[in-house]
Amino acid sequence: MGSNIPTIRDLVDYIKPQFHFVTMNDSLNKVISFMVSKDIGACPVVSNYNKKNNTSRSIKGYALLGSLALKMNEHGDACIKDFMVRKQWELYDYDNIVEKISVLFRKPVFCIKDNHGIVYTTIYPTQVSHYMFSFLEPYFYLMNIENKIGVLINNNSEESNLSDLPMGKKIKLLFSDEVWNALDTTIDECILKPMLDQVAEQRNRFFHHRNDKTDLKLLKRVWDLLNA
């Protein structure tokens, strides 16, 4: 997997590709009804599309529900092409999410293209928020658990240079006689150690292989035990 920095493709995989669009000749009434039915505030306007794959190469502009609703009474039967916003809100799915995050929240919708320039899905700010939370929650638990182990070791031993140690070695230090006996805890070592070993494995997959299959229940349980 290489880098652990998520891409737009990771976001798309999380939300599942779904390309919401209207065509140039759709009426305002039809466009507004479509957006209301999908609970979206904006969508791209295409001149043609691949019906089989539900994709398009020709984004001509964007329909914005807020501005169209004001025109519906007088222009409901008119074509959307005369009322769309001519913007280029498109990103490639190989783009780095961290570099694009502020842009993703500033626009009402983005069209996502593959490396051939074919648009195959739309994404919205709320979906970005849900994805970022799902990505960051395990990150914070993993970092906090590792930091907590470091604090427990530092407070109960003469070990000071822990920053470069892998988590597995920190766990061994935590359960050394010097540290563990000094903790004076009621936690069962036979229960906590296997759980921390699992956390270390998940940390390695998460940070080094960008595998987000973390067990949040386990992370929360371990965090609670360490803070008991």
C-alpha positions as CSV (number, residue, x, y, z in Angstrom):
1,M,0.0,0.0,0.0
2,G,2.9,2.4,0.4
3,S,1.9,5.8,1.8
4,N,-0.5,6.0,4.6
5,I,-1.9,9.3,3.5
6,P,-5.5,8.8,2.1
7,T,-6.4,9.7,-1.4
8,I,-9.7,10.8,-2.9
9,R,-10.1,7.2,-4.0
10,D,-10.1,6.1,-0.4
11,L,-13.0,8.5,0.2
12,V,-14.9,7.3,-2.8
13,D,-14.4,3.6,-1.7
14,Y,-15.8,4.5,1.7
15,I,-18.9,6.3,0.5
16,K,-19.4,4.0,-2.5
17,P,-19.4,5.6,-6.0
18,Q,-22.7,7.3,-6.9
19,F,-22.8,9.7,-9.8
20,H,-25.7,12.2,-9.4
21,F,-26.2,14.3,-12.5
22,V,-28.7,16.0,-14.8
23,T,-28.6,16.6,-18.5
24,M,-28.4,19.9,-20.4
25,N,-32.0,19.6,-21.7
26,D,-33.6,18.7,-18.4
27,S,-36.1,21.3,-17.2
28,L,-35.7,23.3,-14.0
29,N,-38.7,21.5,-12.6
30,K,-37.1,18.1,-13.3
31,V,-33.7,19.1,-12.0
32,I,-35.2,20.5,-8.8
33,S,-37.3,17.4,-8.2
34,F,-34.3,15.2,-8.8
35,M,-32.1,17.0,-6.3
36,V,-34.9,17.1,-3.7
37,S,-35.4,13.4,-4.1
38,K,-31.7,12.7,-3.6
39,D,-31.4,15.2,-0.8
40,I,-28.5,17.1,-2.5
41,G,-28.0,20.8,-2.9
42,A,-26.0,20.7,-6.1
43,C,-25.1,18.3,-9.0
44,P,-23.3,18.5,-12.3
45,V,-24.9,19.1,-15.7
46,V,-23.7,16.8,-18.5
47,S,-24.1,17.0,-22.2
48,N,-23.8,13.3,-22.7
49,Y,-23.1,10.2,-20.6
50,N,-22.4,6.5,-20.8
51,K,-25.7,4.9,-19.8
52,K,-24.1,1.5,-19.3
53,N,-21.4,2.7,-16.9
54,N,-23.2,5.8,-15.6
55,T,-20.1,7.9,-16.3
56,S,-19.4,11.1,-18.3
57,R,-16.6,13.0,-19.9
58,S,-18.5,16.2,-20.5
59,I,-19.4,18.3,-17.3
60,K,-20.7,21.5,-18.6
61,G,-21.7,23.2,-15.4
62,Y,-23.5,22.7,-12.1
63,A,-27.1,23.0,-10.9
64,L,-27.5,24.7,-7.5
65,L,-30.7,24.0,-5.8
66,G,-30.9,27.2,-3.8
67,S,-30.7,29.6,-6.8
68,L,-32.9,27.4,-9.0
69,A,-35.8,27.3,-6.5
70,L,-36.2,31.0,-6.8
71,K,-36.6,30.7,-10.6
72,M,-38.9,27.7,-10.6
73,N,-42.2,29.6,-10.8
74,E,-41.3,31.7,-13.9
75,H,-38.9,29.3,-15.6
76,G,-39.9,25.8,-14.5
77,D,-40.2,24.5,-18.0
78,A,-36.9,26.1,-19.2
79,C,-33.8,24.0,-19.7
80,I,-31.2,23.9,-17.0
81,K,-28.4,24.8,-19.5
82,D,-29.6,28.4,-19.3
83,F,-29.4,28.6,-15.5
84,M,-26.5,26.4,-14.5
85,V,-23.3,27.7,-13.0
86,R,-20.3,27.3,-15.2
87,K,-17.6,26.1,-12.8
88,Q,-15.0,23.4,-12.9
89,W,-15.4,21.5,-9.6
90,E,-13.5,18.3,-10.5
91,L,-10.8,16.3,-8.9
92,Y,-8.8,13.2,-9.8
93,D,-9.3,10.2,-7.5
94,Y,-5.5,9.8,-7.1
95,D,-5.3,13.3,-5.5
96,N,-4.1,13.5,-2.0
97,I,-7.0,14.2,0.4
98,V,-4.9,16.2,2.8
99,E,-3.9,18.6,0.1
100,K,-7.5,19.0,-1.1
101,I,-9.4,19.0,2.2
102,S,-10.1,22.7,2.4
103,V,-11.3,22.8,-1.2
104,L,-13.6,19.9,-0.6
105,F,-15.4,21.8,2.2
106,R,-15.7,25.1,0.2
107,K,-17.7,23.8,-2.7
108,P,-21.2,22.2,-2.7
109,V,-20.2,19.2,-4.8
110,F,-17.2,17.7,-6.7
111,C,-17.1,15.4,-9.7
112,I,-14.4,12.8,-9.3
113,K,-12.4,11.6,-12.4
114,D,-10.3,8.5,-12.9
115,N,-6.9,8.6,-14.4
116,H,-8.5,8.6,-17.9
117,G,-10.5,11.8,-17.1
118,I,-13.9,10.0,-16.9
119,V,-16.2,11.2,-14.2
120,Y,-17.8,8.3,-12.3
121,T,-19.0,9.7,-9.0
122,T,-19.9,12.9,-7.1
123,I,-19.0,13.7,-3.5
124,Y,-20.4,16.2,-1.1
125,P,-19.0,18.0,2.0
126,T,-21.1,15.9,4.5
127,Q,-19.6,12.7,3.0
128,V,-16.1,14.1,3.4
129,S,-16.9,14.9,7.1
130,H,-18.1,11.3,7.7
131,Y,-15.0,9.8,6.0
132,M,-12.6,12.0,7.8
133,F,-14.1,11.2,11.2
134,S,-14.0,7.5,10.4
135,F,-10.4,7.8,9.4
136,L,-9.3,10.0,12.4
137,E,-11.2,8.2,15.2
138,P,-8.9,5.1,15.1
139,Y,-5.9,7.3,14.5
140,F,-6.5,9.2,17.8
141,Y,-7.2,6.1,19.8
142,L,-4.0,4.4,18.5
143,M,-1.9,7.5,19.2
144,N,-3.4,8.1,22.6
145,I,-2.9,4.4,23.6
146,E,0.7,4.5,22.6
147,N,1.3,7.8,24.3
148,K,-0.4,6.5,27.5
149,I,1.9,3.5,27.5
150,G,4.9,5.9,27.2
151,V,3.7,8.0,30.1
152,L,3.2,4.9,32.3
153,I,6.7,3.7,31.5
154,N,8.3,7.1,32.1
155,N,6.5,7.6,35.4
156,N,7.6,4.2,36.7
157,S,11.1,3.6,35.4
158,E,14.3,5.3,34.4
159,E,13.5,4.8,30.7
160,S,13.5,8.1,28.9
161,N,14.2,7.6,25.3
162,L,11.0,6.0,24.1
163,S,10.2,8.1,21.0
164,D,12.1,5.8,18.6
165,L,11.0,2.5,20.0
166,P,8.3,0.5,18.2
167,M,5.1,0.0,20.0
168,G,5.9,-3.7,20.5
169,K,9.0,-2.9,22.6
170,K,7.0,-0.3,24.6
171,I,4.5,-3.0,25.5
172,K,7.3,-5.3,26.7
173,L,8.7,-2.5,28.8
174,L,5.2,-1.8,30.3
175,F,5.0,-5.5,31.4
176,S,8.5,-5.6,32.7
177,D,8.7,-6.3,36.5
178,E,10.1,-2.8,37.2
179,V,7.2,-1.0,35.5
180,W,4.3,-3.4,36.0
181,N,4.9,-3.9,39.7
182,A,5.2,-0.1,40.2
183,L,1.8,0.5,38.7
184,D,0.0,-1.2,41.5
185,T,-3.0,-1.9,39.3
186,T,-5.8,-4.3,39.6
187,I,-5.9,-5.0,35.8
188,D,-5.1,-8.6,34.9
189,E,-1.9,-8.7,33.0
190,C,-3.0,-11.8,31.2
191,I,-6.0,-9.9,29.8
192,L,-4.4,-6.6,29.0
193,K,-1.2,-7.8,27.3
194,P,-2.9,-9.8,24.5
195,M,-5.2,-6.9,23.9
196,L,-2.2,-4.5,23.6
197,D,-0.5,-6.9,21.2
198,Q,-3.5,-6.8,19.0
199,V,-3.5,-3.0,19.2
200,A,0.2,-3.0,18.1
201,E,-0.7,-5.1,15.1
202,Q,-3.5,-2.8,14.1
203,R,-1.3,0.2,14.6
204,N,1.2,-1.3,12.2
205,R,-1.4,-2.1,9.5
206,F,-3.0,1.4,9.9
207,F,0.1,3.5,9.7
208,H,2.4,1.5,7.5
209,H,0.0,-0.3,5.2
210,R,-3.0,2.1,5.2
211,N,-5.3,-0.7,6.3
212,D,-8.3,0.9,8.1
213,K,-9.8,-2.4,9.3
214,T,-9.3,-1.4,12.9
215,D,-11.3,-2.8,15.8
216,L,-12.7,0.3,17.4
217,K,-14.4,-1.6,20.2
218,L,-11.0,-3.1,21.1
219,L,-9.3,0.3,21.0
220,K,-11.9,1.9,23.2
221,R,-11.7,-1.0,25.7
222,V,-7.9,-0.8,25.9
223,W,-8.1,3.0,26.4
224,D,-10.6,2.6,29.2
225,L,-8.4,-0.1,30.9
226,L,-5.3,2.1,30.7
227,N,-7.1,4.9,32.3
228,A,-8.9,2.9,35.0
